[in-house]
């Protein structure tokens, strides 16, 4: 879950972007920042899961090869 400090840092970064003519309300910036940070967290979790699955598959295949060696296959 995103913290208030992370959201405020994202809002500050978004405020640094120059706009032409209009002003974006702070609540809108916070909503965008919160959504962006949550999306980034979800992507990170998906990447961790993908890596864990790859490692599990690799460990399983190594275990199978070890069993074959023990059997003399």
C-alpha positions as CSV (number, residue, x, y, z in Angstrom):
1,X,0.0,0.0,0.0
2,X,1.2,3.4,-0.8
3,X,2.1,5.8,1.9
4,X,1.1,9.5,2.2
5,X,4.8,10.4,1.8
6,X,5.0,8.5,-1.5
7,X,1.8,10.1,-2.8
8,X,3.1,13.6,-1.8
9,X,6.4,12.9,-3.6
10,X,4.5,11.8,-6.7
11,X,2.3,14.9,-6.5
12,X,5.4,17.1,-6.2
13,X,6.9,15.4,-9.3
14,X,3.7,16.0,-11.3
15,X,3.6,19.6,-10.3
16,X,7.0,20.1,-11.8
17,X,5.5,19.4,-15.2
18,X,4.7,22.7,-16.9
19,X,1.1,23.2,-18.0
20,X,-0.3,25.7,-20.5
21,X,-3.1,27.8,-19.2
22,X,-4.8,25.6,-16.6
23,X,-4.3,24.6,-13.0
24,X,-4.9,21.1,-11.8
25,X,-6.6,20.7,-8.5
26,X,-4.5,19.1,-5.7
27,X,-7.1,16.3,-5.2
28,X,-6.9,15.4,-8.8
29,X,-3.1,15.2,-8.7
30,X,-3.3,13.0,-5.5
31,X,-5.8,10.7,-7.2
32,X,-3.5,10.3,-10.2
33,X,-0.5,9.8,-8.0
34,X,-2.2,7.2,-5.9
35,X,-3.4,5.3,-9.0
36,X,0.1,5.4,-10.6
37,X,1.8,4.2,-7.4
38,X,-0.7,1.4,-7.0
39,X,-0.3,0.3,-10.6
40,X,3.5,0.3,-10.1
41,X,3.1,-1.9,-7.0
42,X,0.9,-4.3,-8.9
43,X,3.4,-4.6,-11.7
44,X,6.2,-5.2,-9.2
45,X,4.2,-8.0,-7.5
46,X,3.4,-9.6,-10.8
47,X,7.1,-9.5,-11.7
48,X,8.0,-11.1,-8.3
49,X,5.5,-13.9,-8.9
50,X,6.8,-14.5,-12.5
51,X,10.3,-14.8,-11.1
52,X,9.2,-17.1,-8.3
53,X,7.4,-19.3,-10.9
54,X,10.5,-19.4,-13.1
55,X,12.7,-20.3,-10.1
56,X,10.3,-23.0,-8.9
57,X,10.2,-24.5,-12.4
58,X,14.0,-24.5,-12.6
59,X,14.3,-26.1,-9.2
60,X,11.7,-28.7,-10.2
61,X,13.7,-29.5,-13.4
62,X,17.0,-29.7,-11.5
63,X,15.3,-32.0,-9.0
64,X,14.1,-34.3,-11.8
65,X,17.6,-34.4,-13.3
66,X,19.0,-35.3,-9.9
67,X,16.5,-38.2,-9.6
68,X,17.4,-39.4,-13.1
69,X,21.1,-39.4,-12.2
70,X,20.5,-41.3,-9.0
71,X,18.5,-43.9,-11.0
72,X,21.4,-44.2,-13.5
73,X,19.3,-42.9,-16.4
